[in-house]
Amino acid sequence: MIKHFLFISSLLLFLTAMPHEIHAEPFWQVVLRVTGISATPSQLKSISDEIEGNIWVVDLTHENRLIKVTSKGSYHSPVSLPGNQQILALKDGKVVQVSVSGGNTTTLYTIKGLVKIVGSVKDNQDNILILRKEDSGLLAGLLSLKTGQIMTIPYDRESKKDRQMLAHLKGWERVYDDTKVYVKTENKPGIIGSIEWTDVFIQQGNGTPVNISRCDGENCGQPSLSHDRKFVVFIKQTH
């Protein structure tokens, strides 16, 4: 009897730890575990999804000082990794790791159809939420940094909440407790007409939003706040 009880207990523990158990939760609820994802997003439309360029950092502890991290361009979709010393990004279809201090780049994985890195899972630093394109459409999945394996998160196309959350993931608004970073279109008069570009803003609580990228005519976007809340990483487009 005791052996039978122990067997059943072990089996239940094993099944609970299985990765496919994530399927029991709706898509929108699963992705709420990712840093920066909000249950009530205010921006559902991406306005800077296609830009590529160099990685920049805004040091929030030193009067929003701007620091250029890379110089060879072609970077996309950067996020700060736990520990705040490394940045994960896409470059030429590859997942790369970039040092915040020196810009040194290490290629980790090549993943077919990968279009975006969204952020890291709050309770599992090894898992990164990504978006990739397949024949069936845009899919979200969890990428293991240790193994390179991807676990697809099921998505219900008939669910309004799932559709709204996927739109949120495609955009660039990110919410961290009472702090929000997002992208906004700016403009100014030019010689032959109005000049438009995108800048990165930060808003804390109900305070006044602050333009922290200050790109003045160059497109900037794809912001992500570091885990220690000390810097924002973003992309400045190169031509």
C-alpha positions in Angstrom: 0.0 0.0 0.0 2.8 2.4 0.9 4.7 1.5 -2.3 1.6 2.1 -4.3 1.1 5.5 -2.7 4.7 6.5 -3.3 4.4 5.5 -6.9 1.3 7.6 -7.5 2.9 10.6 -5.7 6.1 10.3 -7.8 4.0 10.1 -11.0 2.0 13.2 -10.1 5.2 15.1 -9.3 6.7 14.1 -12.7 3.6 15.1 -14.6 3.5 18.5 -12.9 7.1 19.2 -14.0 6.4 18.3 -17.6 6.8 21.2 -20.0 3.6 20.5 -21.8 1.7 21.4 -18.6 1.9 25.0 -19.9 -0.9 24.0 -22.3 -3.4 23.9 -19.5 -3.3 27.7 -19.2 -4.7 30.1 -21.8 -2.1 31.8 -24.0 -2.6 35.3 -22.6 -2.1 34.1 -19.1 1.1 32.2 -19.8 2.8 35.2 -21.4 2.0 37.5 -18.5 4.9 35.7 -16.7 7.3 37.5 -19.1 9.0 40.7 -17.9 7.4 43.8 -19.3 4.2 42.3 -20.5 1.0 44.0 -19.2 -2.4 42.5 -18.6 -3.9 45.8 -19.7 -1.7 47.2 -22.6 -2.5 50.6 -23.9 -0.7 50.4 -27.2 -1.6 47.5 -29.6 0.0 48.8 -32.8 3.7 48.5 -33.5 5.2 51.6 -35.1 8.9 50.6 -35.3 8.9 46.9 -35.8 11.0 46.8 -38.9 14.0 49.0 -37.9 17.5 47.6 -37.5 20.6 49.3 -36.3 22.9 49.7 -33.3 22.2 48.9 -29.7 22.1 51.9 -27.4 21.6 52.2 -23.6 20.1 55.0 -21.6 21.7 55.2 -18.1 18.8 56.2 -15.9 21.0 56.7 -12.9 23.2 59.3 -14.6 20.8 61.9 -16.0 19.7 59.6 -18.8 23.1 59.5 -20.3 23.2 57.8 -23.8 25.7 55.1 -24.4 26.4 53.4 -27.8 26.9 49.7 -27.2 27.5 48.4 -30.8 28.9 49.9 -34.0 28.3 47.4 -36.8 24.5 47.7 -37.0 21.9 45.1 -38.1 20.7 44.5 -34.5 17.1 44.1 -33.7 14.8 43.4 -30.7 17.3 43.8 -27.7 16.4 42.8 -24.1 18.4 42.9 -20.9 19.3 39.6 -19.4 19.1 38.9 -15.7 22.3 40.1 -14.1 22.2 43.3 -16.2 25.6 42.7 -17.8 24.4 41.1 -21.0 21.9 42.0 -23.7 20.1 39.4 -25.9 19.3 40.5 -29.4 18.8 39.4 -33.0 21.4 40.0 -35.7 21.1 38.7 -39.3 18.6 36.0 -38.2 20.7 34.8 -35.3 20.3 35.1 -31.5 23.3 36.9 -30.1 24.5 37.9 -26.7 26.1 41.4 -26.3 28.1 42.7 -23.4 26.7 46.0 -22.1 30.1 47.3 -21.2 32.1 46.5 -24.3 29.7 45.5 -27.0 31.4 42.1 -27.5 29.0 39.8 -29.4 28.6 36.1 -29.1 26.4 34.1 -31.5 24.2 31.6 -29.6 21.7 30.1 -32.0 20.3 30.3 -35.5 16.5 29.9 -35.5 14.5 29.7 -38.7 11.7 32.3 -38.9 12.7 34.1 -35.7 11.4 37.7 -35.8 11.4 39.0 -32.3 12.7 38.5 -28.7 10.1 39.7 -26.3 11.6 39.2 -22.8 12.7 36.8 -20.1 10.3 34.7 -18.0 10.2 36.2 -14.4 10.5 32.9 -12.5 12.8 31.1 -14.9 15.9 33.0 -16.1 16.7 30.3 -18.7 13.5 30.9 -20.7 13.0 33.7 -23.2 9.8 34.5 -25.0 10.2 34.8 -28.7 8.0 35.3 -31.8 8.7 33.4 -35.0 6.9 33.0 -38.4 5.8 29.6 -39.7 3.5 28.6 -42.5 0.6 28.6 -40.1 1.4 32.2 -39.1 3.0 34.0 -36.2 3.8 31.8 -33.2 5.0 32.5 -29.7 7.4 30.1 -27.9 9.8 29.8 -25.0 13.5 29.5 -26.0 15.9 27.8 -23.6 19.2 29.7 -23.5 20.9 26.6 -22.2 19.8 24.1 -24.9 18.4 26.2 -27.8 15.2 24.2 -27.7 11.8 26.0 -28.3 8.5 25.1 -26.7 5.6 26.6 -28.7 2.8 28.2 -26.6 -0.6 27.2 -27.9 -2.7 30.1 -29.2 -6.5 30.2 -29.6 -7.4 32.3 -32.7 -11.0 32.4 -31.5 -10.1 34.0 -28.1 -10.3 37.8 -28.0 -7.9 37.9 -25.1 -5.4 35.8 -27.0 -5.6 38.0 -30.1 -5.2 41.1 -28.0 -2.2 39.7 -26.2 -0.5 38.6 -29.4 -0.9 42.2 -30.7 0.6 43.5 -27.5 3.7 41.2 -28.0 4.1 42.5 -31.6 4.2 46.0 -30.3 6.9 47.8 -28.2 5.1 49.0 -25.1 6.6 47.4 -22.0 5.3 47.8 -18.4 7.4 47.1 -15.3 5.3 47.7 -12.2 4.8 51.5 -12.2 7.3 52.2 -15.0 6.4 52.1 -18.7 8.6 52.4 -21.8 7.2 52.9 -25.2 7.7 54.3 -28.7 6.2 57.6 -30.0 6.3 59.3 -33.3 7.9 62.8 -33.3 8.1 65.5 -36.0 9.6 68.8 -36.8 9.6 71.2 -39.8 12.2 70.4 -42.5 13.4 72.2 -45.6 10.9 70.4 -47.9 8.3 69.4 -45.4 7.7 67.8 -42.0 10.4 65.3 -40.7 9.1 62.3 -38.8 10.9 59.8 -36.7 10.3 57.6 -33.6 11.7 58.1 -30.1 11.7 56.1 -26.9 9.9 57.5 -23.9 9.7 56.4 -20.2 6.9 57.2 -17.8 7.0 56.5 -14.1 3.6 56.3 -12.4 1.4 59.2 -13.4 4.5 61.4 -14.0 5.3 63.3 -17.2 6.6 61.0 -20.0 10.3 61.7 -20.8 12.0 61.4 -24.2 15.1 59.3 -23.2 16.5 58.4 -26.7 16.5 61.9 -28.1 17.2 60.7 -31.6 16.1 64.0 -33.4 15.4 62.8 -36.9 16.6 59.2 -36.7 14.2 56.3 -35.9 14.7 54.8 -32.5 12.6 52.1 -30.8 12.3 48.6 -29.4 12.9 49.6 -25.8 13.4 47.2 -22.9 14.1 48.1 -19.2 16.9 46.3 -17.4 16.0 44.0 -14.5 17.6 46.3 -12.0 15.7 49.3 -13.5 18.9 51.2 -14.0 19.0 51.4 -17.8 16.9 51.1 -20.9 18.2 49.3 -24.0 16.9 50.3 -27.5 17.8 50.3 -31.2 18.8 53.3 -33.2 18.3 52.8 -36.9 21.3 52.8 -39.3 21.0 53.7 -43.0 
